[in-house]
Amino acid sequence: MKDYKLIIFDWDGTLMNSVDRIVSSMQSAADTVGLVIPTNDEVKDIIGLSLPVVFDRLFTDITAEQVEAMSVQYKHQYLEVDTTPSPLFKNAMDLLITLKEHNKLLAVATGKGREGLKRVLSLSNTTDLFHTTRCADEMPSKPDPTMLLSILSELGISSHEAIMIGDTSYDLKMAQNAGVDSVGVTFGVHDKQILEKYSPKIVVDSLSELQALLV
């Protein structure tokens, strides 16, 4: 694999093992608002998208008032109520530190809101490892390329000098749309068969495997 200057990571399902917490928080929020509770697989399949897109896909004929209520309830559940563990994946910290030591620029492009990302970066002690971050409540939802193009512009990096790491089709399609190479990871949401449809450079099964490719 070529020597990329900039490594852009998705967060949930790529660096942090937070899928189960997202699922349970979304289900609890739907129950509180009085909507039909989505299945585990239905929630998993929308992880990475912005909340308005998520609600439109999960809930038929949802009203504007219910969208607002779901936004408040989901954030409340995820940030303050749900206790499902969401640690960094094995070798995530070692990967980030090693990349930083090799003078790589690091960034995050996530479906999380800014408040949520700020919280998990602080809890995982990774805030200072990233040069910049982009969140779904500030920019168009994946797979729109705006988040990636904005990161490239801020850091002065050309598209061919960057690579996107993600666990969903939305991550890899976003990379395609931005003209950026990608790597898929199989330990998050989407499996290898789905990820390979979006022409990643490779699909890996662990972060240690990814580290060996990038360093």
C-alpha positions as CSV (number, residue, x, y, z in Angstrom):
1,M,0.0,0.0,0.0
2,K,1.3,3.4,-0.9
3,D,2.5,6.0,1.7
4,Y,-0.5,8.1,2.5
5,K,0.0,11.4,4.2
6,L,-3.5,11.5,5.7
7,I,-5.5,8.7,7.3
8,I,-9.2,9.5,7.9
9,F,-11.2,7.2,10.2
10,D,-14.8,6.6,10.7
11,W,-15.5,6.3,14.5
12,D,-18.4,4.0,15.4
13,G,-17.6,0.4,14.3
14,T,-14.2,1.3,13.1
15,L,-12.2,2.7,16.1
16,M,-14.9,2.3,18.8
17,N,-16.9,-0.8,19.6
18,S,-20.1,1.2,20.0
19,V,-22.6,-0.5,17.7
20,D,-24.5,-2.3,20.5
21,R,-24.8,1.0,22.4
22,I,-26.1,2.8,19.4
23,V,-28.7,0.0,18.7
24,S,-30.0,-0.1,22.3
25,S,-30.1,3.8,22.6
26,M,-32.1,4.1,19.3
27,Q,-34.5,1.4,20.4
28,S,-35.1,3.0,23.8
29,A,-35.6,6.4,22.2
30,A,-38.2,5.0,19.8
31,D,-40.0,3.3,22.7
32,T,-40.1,6.6,24.6
33,V,-41.4,8.6,21.7
34,G,-44.0,6.0,20.9
35,L,-42.7,4.8,17.6
36,V,-42.4,1.2,16.4
37,I,-39.1,-0.2,17.8
38,P,-36.7,-1.1,15.0
39,T,-34.9,-4.4,15.0
40,N,-31.2,-4.7,15.8
41,D,-30.3,-5.3,12.1
42,E,-32.4,-2.3,11.0
43,V,-30.5,0.0,13.4
44,K,-27.1,-1.4,12.5
45,D,-27.7,-0.8,8.8
46,I,-28.1,2.9,9.3
47,I,-25.1,3.5,11.5
48,G,-22.9,6.2,10.0
49,L,-25.7,8.3,8.6
50,S,-26.9,11.6,10.0
51,L,-29.9,11.5,12.4
52,P,-32.5,13.1,10.1
53,V,-31.6,10.5,7.4
54,V,-31.7,7.7,10.0
55,F,-35.1,8.7,11.3
56,D,-36.5,8.9,7.8
57,R,-35.3,5.4,7.0
58,L,-36.3,3.7,10.2
59,F,-39.7,5.2,10.8
60,T,-42.4,5.3,8.2
61,D,-44.4,8.6,8.1
62,I,-42.5,10.1,11.0
63,T,-43.6,13.7,11.7
64,A,-41.4,16.8,12.2
65,E,-42.4,16.8,15.9
66,Q,-41.4,13.1,16.2
67,V,-38.0,13.8,14.5
68,E,-37.3,16.5,17.0
69,A,-38.3,14.3,19.9
70,M,-36.2,11.4,18.6
71,S,-33.2,13.6,18.2
72,V,-33.5,14.7,21.8
73,Q,-34.3,11.2,23.2
74,Y,-31.6,9.4,21.2
75,K,-28.9,11.8,22.4
76,H,-30.2,11.6,26.0
77,Q,-30.2,7.8,25.9
78,Y,-26.7,7.5,24.3
79,L,-25.0,10.2,26.4
80,E,-26.7,9.9,29.8
81,V,-28.8,6.7,30.2
82,D,-27.4,3.7,28.3
83,T,-24.6,1.9,30.1
84,T,-23.7,-0.6,27.3
85,P,-19.9,-0.7,27.2
86,S,-18.3,1.0,24.1
87,P,-14.5,0.6,24.4
88,L,-12.0,1.2,21.6
89,F,-11.4,-1.8,19.5
90,K,-8.3,-3.9,20.3
91,N,-5.1,-2.2,19.0
92,A,-6.9,1.0,18.2
93,M,-4.9,3.2,20.5
94,D,-1.6,1.5,19.4
95,L,-2.5,2.1,15.8
96,L,-3.3,5.8,16.3
97,I,-0.1,6.4,18.4
98,T,2.0,4.6,15.9
99,L,0.6,6.5,12.9
100,K,1.2,9.7,14.8
101,E,4.8,8.7,15.5
102,H,5.3,8.2,11.8
103,N,4.1,11.7,11.1
104,K,0.8,10.8,9.6
105,L,-2.0,13.3,9.7
106,L,-5.1,11.8,11.4
107,A,-8.7,12.8,11.0
108,V,-12.2,11.6,11.9
109,A,-15.3,11.7,9.6
110,T,-18.2,10.5,11.6
111,G,-22.0,10.1,11.6
112,K,-21.9,11.3,15.2
113,G,-22.9,14.8,16.3
114,R,-20.2,17.2,17.6
115,E,-21.3,16.8,21.2
116,G,-21.2,13.0,21.0
117,L,-17.8,12.9,19.3
118,K,-16.3,15.4,21.7
119,R,-17.4,13.2,24.6
120,V,-16.0,9.9,23.2
121,L,-12.7,11.5,22.2
122,S,-12.3,12.7,25.7
123,L,-13.3,9.4,27.3
124,S,-11.0,7.5,25.1
125,N,-8.1,9.9,25.6
126,T,-7.7,10.3,21.8
127,T,-8.6,14.0,21.4
128,D,-5.0,15.1,20.8
129,L,-4.2,12.4,18.3
130,F,-6.4,13.9,15.6
131,H,-5.6,17.0,13.5
132,T,-9.2,17.6,12.6
133,T,-12.7,16.0,12.8
134,R,-16.0,16.3,10.9
135,C,-19.4,15.5,12.2
136,A,-22.8,14.7,10.7
137,D,-24.6,17.6,12.4
138,E,-22.3,20.1,10.7
139,M,-22.2,18.7,7.2
140,P,-24.3,16.6,4.7
141,S,-24.7,13.0,5.7
142,K,-22.5,10.2,4.3
143,P,-22.0,9.2,1.5
144,D,-21.9,12.9,0.4
145,P,-18.2,13.7,0.0
146,T,-18.4,17.1,1.8
147,M,-16.8,15.9,5.0
148,L,-13.8,14.4,3.3
149,L,-13.4,17.3,0.9
150,S,-13.5,19.8,3.8
151,I,-10.8,17.8,5.6
152,L,-8.6,17.7,2.6
153,S,-9.0,21.5,2.1
154,E,-8.2,22.3,5.7
155,L,-5.1,20.2,5.8
156,G,-3.8,21.0,2.3
157,I,-3.8,17.4,1.2
158,S,-4.7,16.1,-2.3
159,S,-7.2,13.3,-2.6
160,H,-4.6,10.8,-3.8
161,E,-2.6,11.5,-0.6
162,A,-5.4,10.4,1.7
163,I,-7.2,7.2,2.6
164,M,-10.5,6.6,4.4
165,I,-11.0,3.7,6.9
166,G,-14.5,2.6,7.6
167,D,-16.8,-0.3,8.4
168,T,-19.9,0.6,6.3
169,S,-20.8,1.1,2.7
170,Y,-21.5,4.7,3.5
171,D,-17.9,5.3,4.4
172,L,-16.5,3.7,1.3
173,K,-19.1,5.3,-1.0
174,M,-18.2,8.7,0.5
175,A,-14.5,8.0,-0.3
176,Q,-15.4,7.1,-3.8
177,N,-17.4,10.3,-4.2
178,A,-14.4,12.3,-2.9
179,G,-11.9,10.5,-5.1
180,V,-10.1,9.1,-2.0
181,D,-8.8,5.6,-1.6
182,S,-10.4,3.4,1.1
183,V,-10.0,0.4,3.4
184,G,-12.9,-1.5,4.7
185,V,-13.0,-3.2,8.1
186,T,-15.1,-6.2,8.8
187,F,-15.5,-6.0,12.6
188,G,-18.1,-3.2,12.6
189,V,-21.4,-3.2,10.7
190,H,-21.1,-4.3,7.1
191,D,-19.5,-7.5,5.9
192,K,-16.7,-8.1,3.4
193,Q,-19.1,-8.9,0.6
194,I,-20.9,-5.5,1.0
195,L,-17.7,-3.5,1.5
196,E,-16.0,-4.9,-1.6
197,K,-18.8,-3.5,-3.8
198,Y,-17.2,-0.1,-3.3
199,S,-13.7,-0.9,-4.5
200,P,-11.6,-0.5,-1.4
201,K,-7.9,-1.0,-1.7
202,I,-8.4,-3.9,0.7
203,V,-10.7,-5.2,3.4
204,V,-9.1,-6.1,6.7
205,D,-10.3,-8.1,9.7
206,S,-8.4,-6.3,12.5
207,L,-6.7,-3.1,13.3
208,S,-3.3,-4.8,13.7
209,E,-3.7,-5.9,10.1
210,L,-4.4,-2.4,9.1
211,Q,-1.4,-1.1,11.0
212,A,0.9,-3.4,9.1
213,L,-0.4,-2.1,5.9
214,L,-0.2,1.6,6.8
215,V,3.2,1.7,8.6
